[in-house]
Every structure is written in C-alpha cells, then in structure tokens.
Amino acid sequence: MASTFSMWRKLAEIAMGMLAEATVPAGHQWIPRSMTVDYLAKATTGLRATAHLDTLPDFGVEPFDLPVPVDLHDRDDVAVVRAVITIRVSPKR
C-alpha cells in the first residue's frame, strides 16, 4: 500500500502535469525539476489538487524554470498541503 505522502505527491504531480500540458505550447517541452512543500493541516478526508498560474510566462527561445503552485484541499475545503513544483520549460530541438 502506498504511503499517504506518496499519494498526495502523485496527486500534486498530476495536477501540475495537466496544467503544463494545457499551457506549454506545442513547440516546447517541460520536465519536473523540484518540489517544495508546506504542510498546513492534517488531512482527514479525500483530497483534491488544484494547480494554477497567476500569469502565463513568455515562452521564448531560452529555457527557463517555471514554478507551478499546487494546493491540496480536503472534502471540507481545508487546505492541507501547499506544494510548488518547478518545471524546466525549453523549446523542442
């Protein structure tokens, strides 16, 4: 059985990946580089994850790191984890 850490981490990665796939242009690629985490509360129910960006970056010709915030809330809408997954975005070669 997967640990609770493993499950919420995967949920955060899925939310980030869906945002990246919907946001990063077809001529670019992305790869996760790091994750930072703030534990806010103990989860007592199932979780949902939401990844978001306040503004879209300029997808130019130079590679760059893009921090993607991901919030995990329980069924009672209590924030339990705040993660920031940094992805490396670069033009496809």
C-alpha positions as CSV (number, residue, x, y, z in Angstrom):
1,M,0.0,0.0,0.0
2,A,1.3,3.4,-0.9
3,S,2.1,5.9,1.8
4,T,0.0,9.0,2.3
5,F,3.0,11.1,1.3
6,S,3.3,9.2,-1.9
7,M,-0.4,9.5,-2.8
8,W,-0.7,13.3,-2.2
9,R,2.6,13.8,-4.0
10,K,1.3,11.9,-7.1
11,L,-1.9,13.9,-6.9
12,A,0.0,17.2,-6.9
13,E,2.2,16.0,-9.9
14,I,-0.9,15.0,-11.9
15,A,-2.5,18.5,-11.3
16,M,0.8,20.2,-12.3
17,G,1.2,17.9,-15.4
18,M,-2.4,18.7,-16.6
19,L,-1.7,22.4,-16.2
20,A,1.6,22.1,-18.0
21,E,0.1,20.1,-20.9
22,A,-2.7,22.6,-21.3
23,T,-0.3,25.7,-21.0
24,V,3.1,24.9,-22.6
25,P,3.0,25.5,-26.4
26,A,3.4,22.5,-28.8
27,G,6.9,23.8,-29.8
28,H,8.1,23.5,-26.2
29,Q,8.7,20.7,-23.7
30,W,8.7,20.5,-19.9
31,I,10.2,18.3,-17.3
32,P,9.8,18.5,-13.5
33,R,12.9,19.6,-11.6
34,S,11.9,20.0,-7.9
35,M,9.1,20.2,-5.4
36,T,8.8,22.2,-2.2
37,V,6.1,21.5,0.3
38,D,4.3,23.3,3.2
39,Y,2.2,21.0,5.4
40,L,-0.8,23.1,6.5
41,A,-3.1,20.7,8.3
42,K,-3.8,17.0,8.8
43,A,-6.0,15.5,6.1
44,T,-8.9,13.6,7.4
45,T,-10.8,13.0,4.2
46,G,-10.1,12.5,0.5
47,L,-8.1,15.2,-1.3
48,R,-8.3,17.3,-4.4
49,A,-5.4,19.2,-6.0
50,T,-5.5,22.4,-8.0
51,A,-2.5,23.7,-10.0
52,H,-2.6,27.3,-11.0
53,L,-0.5,30.1,-12.6
54,D,-1.3,33.8,-12.0
55,T,0.0,34.8,-15.4
56,L,1.4,32.9,-18.4
57,P,5.1,33.3,-18.9
58,D,6.7,34.3,-22.2
59,F,7.5,31.1,-24.0
60,G,10.5,32.3,-25.9
61,V,13.6,30.6,-27.2
62,E,15.6,30.3,-24.0
63,P,14.9,27.5,-21.4
64,F,13.5,28.7,-18.1
65,D,12.3,27.4,-14.8
66,L,8.6,27.8,-14.1
67,P,7.3,27.4,-10.5
68,V,3.8,25.8,-10.5
69,P,1.8,26.2,-7.2
70,V,-0.4,23.3,-6.3
71,D,-2.9,23.4,-3.5
72,L,-4.4,20.3,-1.9
73,H,-7.7,20.6,0.0
74,D,-9.8,18.0,1.8
75,R,-13.5,17.5,1.2
76,D,-14.3,20.2,3.8
77,D,-12.2,22.6,1.8
78,V,-9.5,22.7,4.4
79,A,-6.1,23.5,2.8
80,V,-3.8,20.6,3.9
81,V,-0.8,21.0,1.6
82,R,0.8,23.7,-0.5
83,A,3.3,22.5,-3.0
84,V,5.4,24.3,-5.6
85,I,6.6,22.1,-8.4
86,T,9.3,23.8,-10.5
87,I,9.4,22.6,-14.2
88,R,12.0,23.3,-16.8
89,V,10.5,24.6,-20.0
90,S,12.5,24.7,-23.2
91,P,11.9,24.8,-26.9
92,K,11.9,21.4,-28.6
93,R,15.0,20.7,-30.7
